[in-house]
Amino acid sequence: MRVILQNNSSSLYFGGGGQWTPGFKEAFDFRALETAIEFSRRENLTDVQAVIIQERAGGGVEFMPYSIQRLVGLPHSGSQELRA
């Protein structure tokens, strides 16, 4: 299982060093939903969602997106740009 962040507007994934990448395999693994949420709050990332990625035993990948704003009860702000 991996926990990554995705920009809702661009669909890019957060990679290391503050860079965004189109490939989920290159995304930074926060390893826990709580860690991804705390990072988002600390960095003031408002237009992101946490995505849990689970590889299936028979092959394939399952994506489970979670709205960070809904998880922590923050107002959603889709108009703010994300910092790179």
KAQUINOR-V114130 format. One record per residue. N is the residue number from 1. SS is DSSP state (2 for helix, 1 for strand, 0 for the rest). OMEGA is omega as a letter, one per 30 degrees, with the letter a starting at -180 (NA if undefined). D_FIRST is the distance of its C-alpha to the first C-alpha in Angstrom with 2 decimals. Layout:
n=(N/N)
ss=(SS/SS)
omega=(OMEGA/OMEGA)
d_first=(D_FIRST/D_FIRST)
This chain:
n=(1/2/3/4/5/6/7/8/9/10/11/12/13/14/15/16/17/18/19/20/21/22/23/24/25/26/27/28/29/30/31/32/33/34/35/36/37/38/39/40/41/42/43/44/45/46/47/48/49/50/51/52/53/54/55/56/57/58/59/60/61/62/63/64/65/66/67/68/69/70/71/72/73/74/75/76/77/78/79/80/81/82/83/84)
ss=(0/1/1/1/1/1/1/0/0/0/0/0/1/1/0/2/2/2/0/1/1/0/0/2/2/2/0/0/0/0/0/0/2/2/2/2/2/2/2/2/2/2/0/0/0/0/0/1/1/1/1/1/1/1/1/0/0/0/0/0/1/1/1/1/1/1/1/2/2/2/2/2/0/0/0/0/0/0/0/0/0/0/0/0)
omega=(l/l/a/l/l/l/a/a/a/a/l/a/a/l/l/l/l/l/l/a/l/a/a/l/l/a/l/l/l/l/l/l/a/l/l/l/a/l/l/l/a/a/l/l/a/a/a/l/l/l/l/a/a/l/a/a/a/a/a/a/l/l/l/a/l/l/l/l/l/a/a/l/l/l/l/l/a/a/a/l/l/l/l/NA)
d_first=(0.00/3.80/6.90/10.02/13.62/15.83/19.61/20.98/24.25/23.40/19.89/19.13/15.97/16.46/16.64/18.05/21.65/21.91/21.75/20.29/19.13/19.18/16.28/12.66/12.01/14.36/12.97/12.55/9.20/10.30/7.56/9.15/10.84/14.11/14.00/13.61/16.38/18.57/18.41/19.38/22.20/23.43/23.62/25.09/22.71/23.83/22.91/19.13/16.28/12.76/10.25/6.83/5.61/4.76/6.98/9.88/11.90/14.98/13.82/12.83/10.03/9.72/10.15/10.70/13.04/14.60/17.97/18.18/21.92/21.67/19.27/21.76/24.89/25.89/28.11/26.57/28.22/27.60/30.62/29.48/28.36/25.29/26.12/25.04)
